[in-house]
Amino acid sequence: QVHLVQSGGGFVQSGGSLSLSCAAPRLITSTFSNSVMGWYRQTPGKERELVASISRSGTTDYVDSVRGRCTSSRNTSRKILYLQVNGLKSEDTGVYYCRCQGRESGWGQGTQVTVAA
């Protein structure tokens, strides 16, 4: 199980921006760069929803609800995954998890994001 450490999140005003990061300090760089990375959001009573993903080749994809407002990227040398969401809406509220899928896989600890109306 890969060790992922998330930071960022918290309480944000509607229309504001959100920045999350997910570090994989114990992964070797090549494993990090060859993993599929993703950001998921979970709200009470619902399953985790994939919000953004980055493929091994660096291609990104986003759920329709955030497309155009969201950017996910990774810094391979630092082994950190990032998520930026702009124009926040109340429906962006939830617990955000990062995920690594590859030679080693695992989840971050989760970060609460609350968007105030």
CYANA upper distance limits for C-alpha pairs under 8 A (distance plus 0.5 A):
  1 GLN  CA    104 GLU  CA      6.73
  1 GLN  CA    105 SER  CA      6.02
  1 GLN  CA    106 GLY  CA      5.65
  2 VAL  CA     24 ALA  CA      8.00
  2 VAL  CA     26 ARG  CA      8.06
  2 VAL  CA     27 LEU  CA      7.62
  2 VAL  CA    100 CYS  CA      8.02
  2 VAL  CA    104 GLU  CA      6.16
  2 VAL  CA    105 SER  CA      5.81
  2 VAL  CA    106 GLY  CA      5.41
  2 VAL  CA    107 TRP  CA      7.95
  3 HIS  CA     24 ALA  CA      6.57
  3 HIS  CA     25 PRO  CA      7.92
  3 HIS  CA     26 ARG  CA      7.11
  3 HIS  CA     27 LEU  CA      8.30
  3 HIS  CA    106 GLY  CA      7.38
  3 HIS  CA    107 TRP  CA      8.08
  3 HIS  CA    108 GLY  CA      7.77
  4 LEU  CA     22 CYS  CA      6.77
  4 LEU  CA     23 ALA  CA      6.07
  4 LEU  CA     24 ALA  CA      5.36
  4 LEU  CA     25 PRO  CA      7.97
  4 LEU  CA     98 CYS  CA      8.19
  4 LEU  CA     99 ARG  CA      8.42
  4 LEU  CA    106 GLY  CA      7.74
  4 LEU  CA    107 TRP  CA      6.81
  4 LEU  CA    108 GLY  CA      5.16
  4 LEU  CA    109 GLN  CA      7.77
  5 VAL  CA     22 CYS  CA      5.90
  5 VAL  CA     23 ALA  CA      5.58
  5 VAL  CA     24 ALA  CA      7.05
  5 VAL  CA    108 GLY  CA      6.12
  5 VAL  CA    109 GLN  CA      7.17
  6 GLN  CA     20 LEU  CA      7.66
  6 GLN  CA     21 SER  CA      6.08
  6 GLN  CA     22 CYS  CA      4.82
  6 GLN  CA     23 ALA  CA      6.86
  6 GLN  CA     97 TYR  CA      8.39
  6 GLN  CA     98 CYS  CA      7.95
  6 GLN  CA    108 GLY  CA      6.46
  6 GLN  CA    109 GLN  CA      7.07
  6 GLN  CA    110 GLY  CA      7.31
  6 GLN  CA    111 THR  CA      7.40
  7 SER  CA     20 LEU  CA      6.36
  7 SER  CA     21 SER  CA      5.85
  7 SER  CA     22 CYS  CA      7.00
  7 SER  CA    111 THR  CA      7.62
  8 GLY  CA     18 LEU  CA      8.41
  8 GLY  CA     19 SER  CA      6.56
  8 GLY  CA     20 LEU  CA      5.15
  8 GLY  CA     21 SER  CA      6.93
  8 GLY  CA    111 THR  CA      7.72
  9 GLY  CA     18 LEU  CA      7.00
  9 GLY  CA     19 SER  CA      7.09
  9 GLY  CA     20 LEU  CA      6.55
  9 GLY  CA    111 THR  CA      6.57
  9 GLY  CA    112 GLN  CA      6.58
  9 GLY  CA    113 VAL  CA      5.54
  9 GLY  CA    114 THR  CA      8.47
 10 GLY  CA    111 THR  CA      8.10
 10 GLY  CA    112 GLN  CA      6.37
 10 GLY  CA    113 VAL  CA      5.31
 10 GLY  CA    114 THR  CA      6.60
 11 PHE  CA    113 VAL  CA      6.52
 11 PHE  CA    114 THR  CA      5.31
 11 PHE  CA    115 VAL  CA      6.57
 11 PHE  CA    116 ALA  CA      7.74
 12 VAL  CA     16 GLY  CA      6.92
 12 VAL  CA     17 SER  CA      7.86
 12 VAL  CA     18 LEU  CA      7.88
 12 VAL  CA    113 VAL  CA      7.88
 12 VAL  CA    114 THR  CA      6.60
 12 VAL  CA    115 VAL  CA      5.41
 12 VAL  CA    116 ALA  CA      6.69
 13 GLN  CA     88 LEU  CA      8.00
 13 GLN  CA    115 VAL  CA      6.00
 13 GLN  CA    116 ALA  CA      5.40
 13 GLN  CA    117 ALA  CA      7.35
 14 SER  CA     87 GLY  CA      7.58
 14 SER  CA     88 LEU  CA      5.68
 14 SER  CA     89 LYS  CA      5.84
 14 SER  CA     90 SER  CA      7.09
 14 SER  CA    115 VAL  CA      6.12
 14 SER  CA    116 ALA  CA      5.94
 14 SER  CA    117 ALA  CA      5.90
 15 GLY  CA     86 ASN  CA      7.56
 15 GLY  CA     87 GLY  CA      4.69
 15 GLY  CA     88 LEU  CA      5.11
 15 GLY  CA     89 LYS  CA      6.88
 16 GLY  CA     86 ASN  CA      6.63
 16 GLY  CA     87 GLY  CA      5.96
 16 GLY  CA     88 LEU  CA      5.89
 17 SER  CA     84 GLN  CA      7.65
 17 SER  CA     85 VAL  CA      6.10
 17 SER  CA     86 ASN  CA      4.85
 17 SER  CA     87 GLY  CA      6.66
 17 SER  CA     88 LEU  CA      6.54
 18 LEU  CA     83 LEU  CA      8.25
 18 LEU  CA     84 GLN  CA      6.03
 18 LEU  CA     85 VAL  CA      5.56
 18 LEU  CA     86 ASN  CA      6.92
 18 LEU  CA     88 LEU  CA      7.98
 19 SER  CA     82 TYR  CA      7.76
 19 SER  CA     83 LEU  CA      6.16
 19 SER  CA     84 GLN  CA      5.10
 19 SER  CA     85 VAL  CA      7.16
 20 LEU  CA     82 TYR  CA      6.21
 20 LEU  CA     83 LEU  CA      5.56
 20 LEU  CA     84 GLN  CA      7.04
 21 SER  CA     80 ILE  CA      7.10
 21 SER  CA     81 LEU  CA      6.08
 21 SER  CA     82 TYR  CA      4.98
 21 SER  CA     83 LEU  CA      6.84
 22 CYS  CA     80 ILE  CA      5.94
 22 CYS  CA     81 LEU  CA      5.43
 22 CYS  CA     82 TYR  CA      6.85
 22 CYS  CA     98 CYS  CA      6.95
 22 CYS  CA    108 GLY  CA      7.67
 23 ALA  CA     78 ARG  CA      8.49
 23 ALA  CA     79 LYS  CA      6.46
 23 ALA  CA     80 ILE  CA      4.85
 23 ALA  CA     81 LEU  CA      6.85
 24 ALA  CA     32 PHE  CA      8.13
 24 ALA  CA     79 LYS  CA      6.07
 24 ALA  CA     80 ILE  CA      6.77
 25 PRO  CA     79 LYS  CA      7.16
 27 LEU  CA     31 THR  CA      6.89
 27 LEU  CA     32 PHE  CA      6.70
 27 LEU  CA     79 LYS  CA      8.17
 28 ILE  CA     32 PHE  CA      6.92
 29 THR  CA     33 SER  CA      6.68
 29 THR  CA     76 THR  CA      7.05
 29 THR  CA     77 SER  CA      7.12
 29 THR  CA     79 LYS  CA      7.03
 30 SER  CA     34 ASN  CA      6.59
 31 THR  CA     35 SER  CA      6.69
 31 THR  CA    102 GLY  CA      7.78
 31 THR  CA    103 ARG  CA      6.94
 31 THR  CA    104 GLU  CA      8.00
 32 PHE  CA     76 THR  CA      7.35
 32 PHE  CA     79 LYS  CA      6.87
 33 SER  CA     56 ARG  CA      7.08
 33 SER  CA     76 THR  CA      6.36
 33 SER  CA     79 LYS  CA      8.45
 34 ASN  CA     56 ARG  CA      5.57
 34 ASN  CA     57 SER  CA      8.47
 34 ASN  CA    102 GLY  CA      7.33
 35 SER  CA     55 SER  CA      7.75
 35 SER  CA     56 ARG  CA      6.11
 35 SER  CA    100 CYS  CA      6.75
 35 SER  CA    101 GLN  CA      5.90
 35 SER  CA    102 GLY  CA      4.99
 35 SER  CA    103 ARG  CA      7.64
 36 VAL  CA     53 SER  CA      7.74
 36 VAL  CA     54 ILE  CA      6.34
 36 VAL  CA     55 SER  CA      5.29
 36 VAL  CA     56 ARG  CA      5.92
 36 VAL  CA    100 CYS  CA      6.46
 36 VAL  CA    101 GLN  CA      5.60
 36 VAL  CA    102 GLY  CA      6.82
 37 MET  CA     53 SER  CA      6.16
 37 MET  CA     54 ILE  CA      5.72
 37 MET  CA     55 SER  CA      7.16
 37 MET  CA     81 LEU  CA      8.10
 37 MET  CA     98 CYS  CA      7.78
 37 MET  CA     99 ARG  CA      6.15
 37 MET  CA    100 CYS  CA      5.26
 37 MET  CA    101 GLN  CA      6.83
 38 GLY  CA     50 LEU  CA      7.55
 38 GLY  CA     51 VAL  CA      7.99
 38 GLY  CA     52 ALA  CA      6.06
 38 GLY  CA     53 SER  CA      4.60
 38 GLY  CA     54 ILE  CA      6.70
 38 GLY  CA     98 CYS  CA      6.09
 38 GLY  CA     99 ARG  CA      5.59
 38 GLY  CA    100 CYS  CA      7.15
 39 TRP  CA     50 LEU  CA      6.58
 39 TRP  CA     51 VAL  CA      6.04
 39 TRP  CA     52 ALA  CA      5.65
 39 TRP  CA     53 SER  CA      6.80
 39 TRP  CA     83 LEU  CA      8.08
 39 TRP  CA     96 TYR  CA      7.22
 39 TRP  CA     97 TYR  CA      6.12
 39 TRP  CA     98 CYS  CA      4.98
 39 TRP  CA     99 ARG  CA      6.77
 40 TYR  CA     48 ARG  CA      6.40
 40 TYR  CA     49 GLU  CA      5.70
 40 TYR  CA     50 LEU  CA      4.86
 40 TYR  CA     51 VAL  CA      5.66
 40 TYR  CA     52 ALA  CA      7.55
 40 TYR  CA     96 TYR  CA      6.01
 40 TYR  CA     97 TYR  CA      5.54
 40 TYR  CA     98 CYS  CA      6.71
 40 TYR  CA     99 ARG  CA      8.11
 41 ARG  CA     48 ARG  CA      5.91
 41 ARG  CA     49 GLU  CA      5.72
 41 ARG  CA     50 LEU  CA      7.04
 41 ARG  CA     51 VAL  CA      6.97
 41 ARG  CA     94 GLY  CA      6.33
 41 ARG  CA     95 VAL  CA      5.97
 41 ARG  CA     96 TYR  CA      4.94
 41 ARG  CA     97 TYR  CA      6.77
 42 GLN  CA     46 LYS  CA      6.91
 42 GLN  CA     47 GLU  CA      6.57
 42 GLN  CA     48 ARG  CA      4.92
 42 GLN  CA     49 GLU  CA      6.71
 42 GLN  CA     94 GLY  CA      5.89
 42 GLN  CA     95 VAL  CA      5.66
 42 GLN  CA     96 TYR  CA      6.97
 43 THR  CA     47 GLU  CA      7.92
 43 THR  CA     48 ARG  CA      7.98
 43 THR  CA     93 THR  CA      7.92
 43 THR  CA     94 GLY  CA      5.39
 43 THR  CA     95 VAL  CA      7.01
 44 PRO  CA     94 GLY  CA      8.47
 50 LEU  CA     62 TYR  CA      8.46
 50 LEU  CA     63 VAL  CA      7.42
 51 VAL  CA     62 TYR  CA      6.11
 51 VAL  CA     63 VAL  CA      5.58
 51 VAL  CA     66 VAL  CA      7.82
 52 ALA  CA     60 THR  CA      7.55
 52 ALA  CA     61 ASP  CA      6.10
 52 ALA  CA     62 TYR  CA      4.92
 52 ALA  CA     63 VAL  CA      6.93
 52 ALA  CA     72 SER  CA      7.12
 53 SER  CA     60 THR  CA      5.97
 53 SER  CA     61 ASP  CA      5.85
 53 SER  CA     62 TYR  CA      7.11
 53 SER  CA     72 SER  CA      7.73
 54 ILE  CA     58 GLY  CA      5.95
 54 ILE  CA     59 THR  CA      5.93
 54 ILE  CA     60 THR  CA      4.98
 54 ILE  CA     61 ASP  CA      7.21
 54 ILE  CA     72 SER  CA      7.75
 54 ILE  CA     73 SER  CA      7.79
 55 SER  CA     59 THR  CA      5.68
 55 SER  CA     60 THR  CA      6.98
 60 THR  CA     72 SER  CA      7.54
 62 TYR  CA     66 VAL  CA      7.03
 62 TYR  CA     67 ARG  CA      5.94
 62 TYR  CA     70 CYS  CA      8.01
 63 VAL  CA     67 ARG  CA      6.57
 66 VAL  CA     70 CYS  CA      6.12
 66 VAL  CA     85 VAL  CA      8.00
 69 ARG  CA     85 VAL  CA      6.06
 69 ARG  CA     86 ASN  CA      5.60
 69 ARG  CA     87 GLY  CA      6.96
 70 CYS  CA     83 LEU  CA      7.74
 70 CYS  CA     84 GLN  CA      6.07
 70 CYS  CA     85 VAL  CA      4.84
 70 CYS  CA     86 ASN  CA      6.83
 71 THR  CA     83 LEU  CA      6.36
 71 THR  CA     84 GLN  CA      5.67
 71 THR  CA     85 VAL  CA      7.01
 72 SER  CA     81 LEU  CA      7.88
 72 SER  CA     82 TYR  CA      5.95
 72 SER  CA     83 LEU  CA      4.98
 72 SER  CA     84 GLN  CA      6.81
 73 SER  CA     81 LEU  CA      6.43
 73 SER  CA     82 TYR  CA      5.70
 73 SER  CA     83 LEU  CA      7.19
 74 ARG  CA     79 LYS  CA      7.73
 74 ARG  CA     80 ILE  CA      6.17
 74 ARG  CA     81 LEU  CA      4.80
 74 ARG  CA     82 TYR  CA      6.37
 75 ASN  CA     79 LYS  CA      6.18
 75 ASN  CA     80 ILE  CA      5.79
 75 ASN  CA     81 LEU  CA      6.93
 76 THR  CA     80 ILE  CA      7.18
 88 LEU  CA     92 ASP  CA      6.93
 88 LEU  CA    115 VAL  CA      7.35
 89 LYS  CA     93 THR  CA      8.12
 89 LYS  CA    115 VAL  CA      6.89
 89 LYS  CA    117 ALA  CA      7.89
 90 SER  CA    114 THR  CA      8.11
 90 SER  CA    115 VAL  CA      5.53
 90 SER  CA    116 ALA  CA      6.79
 90 SER  CA    117 ALA  CA      6.35
 91 GLU  CA    115 VAL  CA      8.25
 92 ASP  CA    113 VAL  CA      8.22
 92 ASP  CA    114 THR  CA      8.16
 92 ASP  CA    115 VAL  CA      7.22
 93 THR  CA    112 GLN  CA      8.35
 93 THR  CA    113 VAL  CA      5.88
 93 THR  CA    114 THR  CA      5.21
 93 THR  CA    115 VAL  CA      5.90
 94 GLY  CA    112 GLN  CA      6.43
 94 GLY  CA    113 VAL  CA      5.93
 94 GLY  CA    114 THR  CA      6.99
 95 VAL  CA    110 GLY  CA      6.43
 95 VAL  CA    111 THR  CA      5.76
 95 VAL  CA    112 GLN  CA      4.81
 95 VAL  CA    113 VAL  CA      6.48
 96 TYR  CA    110 GLY  CA      5.85
 96 TYR  CA    111 THR  CA      5.64
 96 TYR  CA    112 GLN  CA      6.78
 96 TYR  CA    113 VAL  CA      7.58
 97 TYR  CA    107 TRP  CA      7.14
 97 TYR  CA    108 GLY  CA      6.04
 97 TYR  CA    109 GLN  CA      7.20
 97 TYR  CA    110 GLY  CA      5.01
 97 TYR  CA    111 THR  CA      7.05
 98 CYS  CA    107 TRP  CA      6.24
 98 CYS  CA    108 GLY  CA      5.63
 98 CYS  CA    110 GLY  CA      7.81
 99 ARG  CA    105 SER  CA      7.86
 99 ARG  CA    106 GLY  CA      6.29
 99 ARG  CA    107 TRP  CA      5.00
 99 ARG  CA    108 GLY  CA      6.78
100 CYS  CA    104 GLU  CA      7.85
100 CYS  CA    105 SER  CA      5.50
100 CYS  CA    106 GLY  CA      5.93
100 CYS  CA    107 TRP  CA      7.00
101 GLN  CA    105 SER  CA      5.02
101 GLN  CA    106 GLY  CA      7.35
